Amino acid sequence: MSFFKGASVYLVSNLLNAVIPFLLLPILTRYLSPAEYGQIAIFQTLLAGIGTFIGLNAIGAANRKFYDGDIDETILRQFNGSCIQILIVSSIIAFIGIFLFKNQLSEFLAIPTSWILAAAVISAFGFITSMRLGQWQIRSQAKWFGVLQVSSSLVNMLLSLLFVIVLTQGAQGRIDAQVITGILAAIIALLWLYKDKLLQIKVWKPQYIKEALSFGVPLIPHHVGFFLITAVDRFVINQKLGLTEAGIYMVAVQLSSAMGIVFDAINKAYIPWLFERLKRDEYDEKKQIVKYTYLFFVSVLIIAGIIFIIGPFFVTLIAGNQYIEAGKIIGLLCLGQTFGGMYLMVTNYIFYAKRTNLLSVVTIITGVINLCLLYLLVNKFGLVGAAIAFVIARFLQFMFTWVLANKCVEMKWI
């Protein structure tokens, strides 16, 4: 499948996948108070944090293994099975830790203890779904990728509407919908992996486990840093300003994430296209890659500028007047998302070179900078301060990663 055809399929899939939460947004903001929406925001943030440790990023190792020359399908099946074994062990450890400290976490996050356990369940089952999606992506089978992704989101939306509106379960209904959807999607994904003969769990291959861990474990600091950049702001806002402000901020984050969804779709098609050309290592192709990358940078910065003008109007239109404060930060958050899209265009070189340990250093540094800026700026400027911290952190992450990427894979950027 060509790059543009693959990108279009991923884009349509991601847009359909994104439309569903956007359809839910104006409904949930009218059936849930900003404080309840703030609780959901904290839950989503916790979910992102737990996902860093469950599975130990073995999915990335499984995807990268596919590009290690002409590898026998049996090896790939066994390697994928070893990644599932890592998931099982890491999930058990995570569940024990979460269960022991669930009351303290509940008090700190201001959410029920059952939600904390639910986050661990969703994360564990989500690993299996992500593995199935990743195996389709590396084989350029975008159609099936879209089928599973969109159908999962559709089920999630329908269950959310049923539980929140019809059964009037409030914020709890939104969480229950995610748990049920996560389990169903994982069961289907697991069956599909076996159907396509991509998984062999009942085999013990310590060398594969070691290889997967050597790729994934160095990425833990990277994901922790990424968490500090993209998600920890909701914790700080909750602590400093309260759940209501966290809910308002989350609405702006969800709307700005539309840009991230488009960037993610482009990147999903871009990775196989880029890796194939990096493997050939031809000068003219590398020169073409650089030219297209700069064109992408200019285009997305122009789009971000336009959103500063039109964004506030659409925020109020979609979410309602009680979320009007979100309109004041939508432009800044979209600018941060833009730098995130630019980051994706350069970080792939580091993954190709398997220098993920270096990437972790960059992300941790920028994550700590973001955390410091949050505590400094939220006290002074409120939600606007949080958005400014996000923009600065995203820009620094992009620039540091770009410099590192050029050291890993030499490209003619100048």
N, C-alpha and C positions, 0 to 999 in steps of 0.2 A: 504494500500500500504506500502511495506517495506521501510526502510530508504534508502537503496541503490537503489531500483527501483525508489523511489520518487526523490532521488538526481540525478539520471541519466536523468530523464525526465526534471527536472528543469535545469540541466546542458545543455542538448541539446537545450532547449527552450532559455536559456540565451545566449548560444553561437550563435544560429541563430539570436537572437535579437541583439547580439553584432557584428556579421559579417556584418550586413547591414550598420551600421555607418562606419565600417572599409572599406567596399567597397566604401563608399562615400568619405572617407578621401583622398585617392590619386587623386580622381577626383576633389573634391572641392579645394584641395591645388594647383591644376593646373589651375583652373578657377577663383579662388579668390586670391587676393594679401594677404600677411601676415597681412596687416592692416585690410582688410575686415574680415579675419579670426579672428583677434583680436576683432572686433566688435561682431562677433557671440559668441566668448568666454565670453565677458562681458554680453551679453544677457543671456547666459546659467547660468552664475553666479547670475544674477538678478533673474532669474526664480527659482533657488534654494532658494534664500533668501525669496522671496514672499511666496513660498510653506510652509515655516515655520509657517506662520500666518494664511493662508487661510485654514479653516477646523479645526484648533487648535488641530491637531494630533488625531482627533476622530477616525480615522481608526484603530489605535492601540488599542483603547478601545473596538471597535467592535470586533476585532479579539480576544482580551483577554477574552471578555465576554463568548465566546464559551466554554471556559474551566472551567467555574464556575459551575461544577457539572452537574446534569441532568436538564437542563433548557428547558422549553417548547419553541417550535418553534415560537409561537406567541410573546413571550417575546423578542426573538432574532430579529424578524421582526421589532417590535416596537423600540427596542434599535437602530437598524440600521437606522430606520427612524429618530430617534432623532439626530443621527450623521449627517444626511443630513440637518436637520434643523439648526444645528450648522454651517454647511458649508454655507448655504444660508445667514445667518446673518453675519458671519465673512467675506464672500466675498463682501457683500454690503459695509461694513465698510472699507475693504481694497481698494475697487474700489474708494470710495470717497477720501480717503487719497492719493492714487496714482494720481488721477485726479487733485487734488489741487496742488500737488507738481511735476507734470510731467515735467514741463519746467526746474526746478532746477535739477531734476534727470537726464534729458537728457543732460544738460550741464556738469554735474559731470561725467557721465558715457561715454560721447561721442557717444551716440547712439540716433536714432530718438525717438521722443515722442511716436509715434505709436507703437514702439517696447515695450515700457514700459507698455502700456495698453495691448498689446498682451501677455506679460508675465503673467499678472493677469488673462487673459482669459484662457490661457493654464493651469495655476495652478488650477483654480477652476474646470474646466472640468476634469483635471487629477485626482482630488480627487475621483470622481465617478468611474473612471476606476480602480484606486488603490483599492477602496472598493470591487469591483467585483473580482479582482485578489486575494485580501486577503481572501474573503469568500471561494474561491476555495482552497486556500493554507491550511487553517485550517481544511478543510474537506478532505485533501490529494487528491484533484482532479487536479493533476498536468497537465493532458492532456489538459483540457480546458484552464487552466492558460496559457499554451504555445501557444494555438491557438490564443487567443486574443492578447497576447504580441507580437508574431511574425508577425501576420497579420498587426497590427498597425505600426510596424517598417517598414514593407514592403511598405505599403501605403506612409509612411513618406519618404522613399527613392525614390520611383517613382515620387512623387510630387516634391521632391527636384531636381531631375534630370530634370524634365520638366521645372520647373521655373528658375533654375540656368543656365542650358545649352541651352535648346531649346528656351525658351523665353528670355534668357539673362537678367534676373532680378537681378543678382548678389546676394549679401548677403540678400537682401530683400526677394528673392525667397525662401531662406532657412527658414526664419521666417514664411512666409506665409504657407509653407508646414507643419510646426509644428502646427500652429493654426488650419488648416483644419483637420489634423489628430487627434488632441486632441479633437475637437468637435465631429467628427464621432465616435471615440472610446468610448467617454463618452455616446453618445446616445445608442450605441449597449450595453454597459455595464449596463446602466439603464434598458433597456428593458429586459436584461438577468436576472437582479436582481428580477424584477417583475415576470418574467416567472418561476423562481425557488422559488417564494414566500419567498424571503429573505428581503423584504422591505415593510414597511408600514409607509408612511410619514404623512398621514392625521390623526394623532393622537397626542394628547398633553400629554406627560409624563415628567413632570419637574424632577422627580427623576432620570430618565434615562439620561436626559441632564446633570444634576448635576454629576452623576456618570462618564459620558464620559468626562466632563470637568475636574473632579478631577484626571482622568488618563492623559488626554492630555495636559492640561495647564502647569503642572509641567515639561512637556517635551519641552516646548518652549525654556527655557534657554539651554536645552540639544541640541536642533536643532540649536539654535543660535551659541552655542559653536562649534557644528559640522561644521556649515557654516564657522566659523572663522578658522577651521582646514583645511577644504577641498576645499574651494572656494574663500576665501577673497584674496588669493595670486594674483589672476588675477586683482583685483582692484588695489592692491599695485603696481604690475608690470606696469599696465596701467598708473598710476599716476607718477611712478618713471622713467620708461623706455620707455613708449609709446605703442600704439596699435600694432605695428609690433612685438615687443618683446612679448606682451601678446598673439598674434597669434601663435608665435613659441612655447611658453610655453604650450599653449592649445593643440597643436599637440602632444607633449610629454605626457601630461596628458591623452589625449584620448587613446593613445597607451598603457600606463601603466594601464588604467582602465580595460584592458582585465583581469588582475588578480582579480580586484575587482568584476568583473562579475562572475567569477568562484566561488569566495568566497560567493557571494550572492546566487548563485544557491545551493551551499552546505548548506548554512544557512537556506534557505527556506524549505528544506526537514528536516533539523536537528531540527528545533524548535518544530514541533509536536512530533517527536520522543523523544526529550529531555523532554518536558513538561509531557508527559505520564509517563516517568520513575521517574521524580521528584515527581509526584503525588503519585506514589507507595512507594517512599522513602525506597528502599531496598538497603542495604549496598553493596552487590555484584555488583548490577547494577551501583551504583555510582562509585565504584572502576573501573569498566570497562570504564565508561565515561571518567574518569581522564586519563586512559592509552591511549585511543584513541585521547584525546585532545593533550597530549604531543607528540604523533606520528605525528599529524597534524602540530604542531609547528615546529618540526625538518624538516619535508618534505618541507614546504613552505619556510623556511629560505635557504635551499639548492637551491631551484629553483630561489630565488631572487639573490643568488650569481652567478648563471649561466647567468642571464640576464645582469649583469654588463659587461660580456665579449661579448655577442652576440648582445646586444640591439642596440648599435650605428649603426651597419651595417643595421639592419632591418629598423631603422627609416629613413635613407637616401633612402633605397630601396622603401619604401612605400610612403613617403611624398615628396621626391624630394630634390635636392641639396640646394634649398633656405631655407630649414628647417634643415640643417645639425647641427645647434646649439642645436636642440632638442635632438640629440644623446648624448650630453654631460651630460644630466640630466636624461635620461631614467632609468638608473640603480638606482639612488637615489629615483626616484618617485616609482619605483617598490618595493623597500625596504619599503618605506612608506606604499604602498598598502598591503604588507605582514603583517606589524604590524596591519593594519586595519582588515585583515582577522583573525588574532589572537585575536583581540579585539572582533570580532563577536562571537567567541567561548566562551567568558566569560561573555559578557553583557547580554545574555539571562536569566541568573540566576536572574538578577536584575529585568527584566521585569516580570518574573514568580512571584517574591515576591512582585510585585507592588510597588517597592521602587524607582520609576522613579525620584522623587525629588532629591534623593542622586546622581543619575547618572547625573543629570543636573549640579550639583556642579562640578563634575569631568570634564565634557566636557567644561564648561565655563572656568575653570581654565586653561586647556590645550589650549583652543582656544585663550585666552588672551596671553598666553605664545607664541603661534605661531605668533600672530599679532606683538608682540614686536620683536620677532626674525626676522620676515619679514622686518620690517623697519630698523633693524640693519644690517642684512646680505645682503639684496638686494642692498643697497647702496655700500657695499664693494665688493660683489662677483657677482652681477647681477642675472641671472637666476639660477646659481648654488646655490647661497645663498638662494633663494626661495625654492629650492628642499631640501636643508639641513634643513631648518626650518620645512618643511613638515615631514621629517623623525623623527626629534626630537619630534615634537608635537604628531605624531602618536604613537611613542614608549611610551611616557609619558601617553597618553590616555589609551593605553593597560594596562600598569602596574598599574595605579591608579584604573582602572575599575576591574582588576583582584582581587586586595585587597578588594575592595568594594563588589564584587560578593561573595567572601568567607564569608563575614559578613552577607550577605542576605540569602544564602543557603550554609550550611556547606558541603564542599566536602573534601575528603582526598587527597589534593594536594601534601602533603609531606608523 
